[in-house]
Amino acid sequence: MNNHQEHSDELKKLLEGGFQSIDEDIDESTPSLQWFEQLVEDQQVELKARFKRDLTIFLLLACCILTVFSLTLFQMPILFLLLQVAIFVGASIFTGITYTKKVNRT
């Protein structure tokens, strides 16, 4: 019984020493408020830049699509109708494939 107690005490000392060395290695200091404010400001600047870029791309694509739409509708009505049919068929196929994949996953 006494031997078991000594072994338990020795194990306890080893564990405490190991935990103490781990605690010394870990930096518990929290960053300053200025660091967090700078991080938030940097993230906001990045989000604004990304938003401007995405909005510019969207507007350019919208203008291109409307131009093609207008040209095909007024200059070549047959091409417009063929384009509409092709887009409808493509969207139907895409929706069917997506639905099938979703059903197979569940």
N, C-alpha and C positions, 0 to 999 in steps of 0.2 A: 504494500500500500504506500509506504514511504517512497519507494523507488518510482512508483507511478506519479506521485506528487512532484518529485524532483524533475521527472521527465516533462511533466506538464508546465512547471515553472520555467524550465529551459526553453521549451517550445514557445511559451508566452514571451520571453525575452527576445528570442529570435524574431518573432513576428513584430514586436514593437520596434525593434531596430530596423527591420525592413520597411515598415510603414513610415518610420521617421525619415528614412532616406528618401522615400517617395515624396513625402510632404515637403521636404527641403527642395526637391527638384521642381515642384509645381509652383508657378508664379501665380499668386492669388490676387495680384493688383488688378483693379478694373481700370479701363482706359478713362481718360478725362472727358468731361462734358464737351470740350472743344473738339475732341476727336470724333465723338458721335455726331456733333453738329456738322462737322466737315464731311463726314461720311454721308449724311442725309443730303447735304447740299450737292455733293458730287453725284449721288444717285439721281437727284432731281434734274441736274444739268444733263446727265446722260439720257434720262427719260424724255426730256424736252427735245433733245437733238434727234432721238429715235422717232419721236412723234412727228417732227417736222419732215424728216426723211420719208417716213411712211406716208404722210399726207401728200407730199410732193409726188411720190411714185403713184399713189392712188389717182391723183388729179391728172397726171400725164396719161396713165392707162385709160382713165375714163374719157379723156379727150380723144385718144386714138380710137377707142371702141365706138364712140359716138360719130366720129368722122367716117369710119368704115361703114357703120350702120347707115348713115345718111347717104353716102355714095352708092351703096348697094341698093338702098330702097328707091332712090330717085333716078339713078343712072341705069341700074341693071336689076329690075324687079325679079327676074327669074333667078339670078344669083342670090338675091336676098331670100327668096323662098327656099332654095336649096340649102343655104346656110342655116336657116331656121330649122329645117328638117334634120340636118346633120347635128346641130346642137341638141335638139330634143332627143334624138337617138343616143347620142353620146351621154347625155345626162341620165337617160333611162338605164343604160348599161352600167354606168358608174353607181347609180343608186342600187341597182340589183346586186352588183358585186359587193358593195359595202354592206347591204342587208344580209347577204349570204354569209359573209365573214362574221358579222355580229351574231347571227343565229348559231353558227358552228362553234363560236367561242363559249356560248352558254350551255 
